Amino acid sequence: MAHVLTPPNPDPFLFDQEDLQGLADDRAIAQGLRFFRDNRVVEIDQSQEGLWALLEDDDHELPVRVRVELDDGGRLALACDCSPAAGAVCHHLVAALLAYADQRASSDQLISAADTAIQDRIRRGRAEVRVEPTSGEPWLGVWRATSVSAFTHFPRHYEVVIRSLRRRANFCNCPDFATNQLGTCKHIEAVLHRISKHPDYDQLRSQAAPFSYVYLAWDVEEAPRLRLVRHAALDQELAGLLDGYFDPAGLFSGRLPEDFFRFAETVAERSDIHVGEDAHARQLAADAAHRLRAGDPLPDHGQPWPAPGREGAALSVPDRGRRLSGRHRPGAVGR
């Protein structure tokens, strides 16, 4: 029996992770994601009337056929040869919908390797990540991102800090964000996609953060660079202070790392400027490299630094400057 529903998007065959959550159970989503990643969708075709796909499944002698058909009333009927229980959506259908979303995104013209990498994270964010706000509704602040995986029963949770809806100035404490040099990751892209569904998104996107902030920018020449985003209404004292450390384009103009630490100490008690954890971590690394070259012992900033590549590990940072989330727990990036 076919599963019938009203399409959630203008493209009736396009489903993201949030849409799939309302369509199938967690087991079907996880298995469908595994089939999609393993390239089990061997054929897919689409017209105005429907979507059809063939999948390889070791439990079936012949390829499994799925159908997603659009009726005259604008409703979808989803069916599969595996005959799922009445009213249920199987993992074959989930895999086919993920393959269609991936195919649709891949049809966009990309111009560079970085663009390709970012586009990959956008697609994976929509398919593989669940998000929920923990502060700062409806957009600014801290979000919790959970990676959906078919390979583990223990979901991985990360913290995303949203500072802007217009530039790559956001932060995540996942290992990919720390190493990919893109200024984004699938968790950030999942949050941005969730925010884009807000009915007042166009208005939200035009709003600036209610304070100035400093972050680590990767979309500038000689990246990464410390960058300041100035609030339109700056206190005169703060404006003079910022002019002493940042050029008109917002790039840090002082010596690293000593001038940055001096700046961070100076603004530590202010509520009208926030220094991101990514900026602090960058300067701790610069400080460590400088001391190693000089043969000086490294200072104790709290917890030891984690081994490179440790999933979910957090860098220790000194308690300098305000945090975007309004909370601070020493030893955890992004808080």
C-alpha positions, -999 to 999 in steps of 0.1 A, spaced: 0 0 0 14 34 -10 21 61 16 3 93 6 12 128 18 13 165 8 48 176 -5 67 198 20 85 219 -6 78 236 -40 98 207 -56 75 179 -46 103 153 -47 128 172 -26 131 161 10 158 173 35 166 157 69 139 175 88 113 165 61 125 129 63 121 129 101 84 135 96 82 109 69 101 78 82 113 64 115 150 66 127 158 31 116 146 36 80 164 69 78 197 54 91 194 24 67 184 47 38 214 69 45 237 38 44 222 27 11 227 61 -4 263 64 8 270 29 -6 257 39 -40 229 13 -39 207 36 -60 217 24 -94 191 42 -115 169 73 -110 146 91 -133 121 120 -128 93 138 -146 66 162 -136 44 132 -127 68 112 -106 102 99 -94 114 64 -101 145 46 -88 161 11 -88 182 0 -58 205 -30 -52 197 -49 -20 214 -81 -10 182 -93 5 164 -92 -29 174 -112 -60 163 -84 -84 168 -47 -81 142 -30 -58 119 -5 -76 105 26 -57 79 50 -70 70 85 -59 41 97 -79 23 130 -79 -15 130 -85 -37 157 -99 -44 170 -65 -8 177 -57 -4 148 -33 25 123 -34 21 85 -33 52 66 -22 55 29 -29 82 2 -29 85 -33 -42 96 -45 -7 60 -39 4 66 -20 37 40 -21 64 8 -1 58 15 36 62 53 31 66 81 45 45 110 20 39 148 27 37 147 21 -1 124 51 -4 146 72 19 177 63 -1 160 72 -34 149 106 -20 184 113 -7 198 104 -42 174 128 -59 183 156 -35 220 150 -41 214 148 -79 195 181 -79 222 199 -58 249 185 -81 233 201 -111 243 236 -100 274 250 -117 304 251 -94 335 271 -100 363 259 -76 374 230 -54 364 251 -23 330 257 -37 327 219 -44 337 211 -8 312 237 6 285 223 -16 292 188 -4 288 200 32 255 218 23 241 185 9 253 165 38 240 190 63 205 187 48 206 149 47 227 139 78 223 164 106 195 173 130 196 206 148 178 224 176 184 259 191 197 261 227 198 298 229 192 329 207 160 321 189 152 326 162 187 326 147 216 342 166 233 322 192 240 285 200 225 255 184 229 217 191 237 196 160 235 158 159 251 138 132 228 110 119 249 79 111 241 44 99 273 31 114 269 38 151 242 37 178 258 67 196 249 100 179 276 126 178 266 160 192 283 193 184 278 229 193 272 255 165 275 293 171 256 314 146 269 349 142 258 358 107 234 346 80 253 364 52 290 356 57 310 325 67 316 339 102 300 311 122 316 284 144 313 247 152 334 226 176 335 195 153 368 182 140 359 189 103 354 227 110 388 228 128 407 214 99 389 219 66 398 257 62 364 264 46 348 284 74 318 260 75 309 224 80 278 202 76 266 211 111 267 249 104 250 243 70 223 223 86 215 251 110 215 277 82 192 255 62 168 252 93 169 290 98 161 295 61 128 278 66 117 305 91 87 325 77 105 357 84 139 346 70 143 375 45 139 399 74 162 379 97 189 377 70 190 415 66 196 419 104 231 423 118 243 409 151 234 433 179 271 437 188 305 437 172 324 404 170 359 390 161 362 357 143 387 337 122 380 344 85 389 319 58 374 338 28 401 365 27 436 368 11 464 352 32 438 332 52 432 326 79 430 362 93 414 376 124 385 398 113 362 423 130 326 429 121 317 463 135 282 471 147 266 501 131 262 519 164 296 519 180 304 534 214 330 562 208 355 546 232 351 512 216 354 526 181 388 542 190 400 510 206 391 489 176 408 514 152 440 507 170 439 470 163 419 465 131 422 482 97 392 497 78 385 463 62 382 448 96 414 427 94 436 426 125 466 449 121 486 442 153 514 418 160 504 382 166 499 367 191 509 393 218 487 422 205 457 400 201 460 388 237 463 424 248 432 433 229 413 404 242 422 413 278 411 449 272 376 440 259 371 411 283 345 428 304 326 445 276 291 433 265 292 452 232 319 431 216 324 393 214 357 375 207 350 341 191 365 309 204 379 302 170 399 335 173 412 325 207 422 290 196 441 304 166 461 328 187 469 300 213 483 280 184 503 310 172 516 316 208 526 280 211 545 280 178 563 312 188 574 298 221 585 265 206 607 284 181 621 305 209 627 274 231 604 287 259 582 264 279 545 264 269 521 281 293 494 261 311 461 274 297 439 248 315 433 214 300 459 198 278 454 201 241 438 169 225 456 147 201 451 158 165 421 143 148 403 133 180 366 133 172 347 158 193 377 169 213 378 205 224 407 229 225 414 245 258 413 283 258 420 309 284 391 328 300 396 359 279 368 379 262 331 374 261 316 344 244 289 348 217 266 323 235 267 344 267 281 314 286 316 301 291 329 268 303 367 268 303 382 241 282 354 238 256 355 254 221 323 271 211 309 277 246 
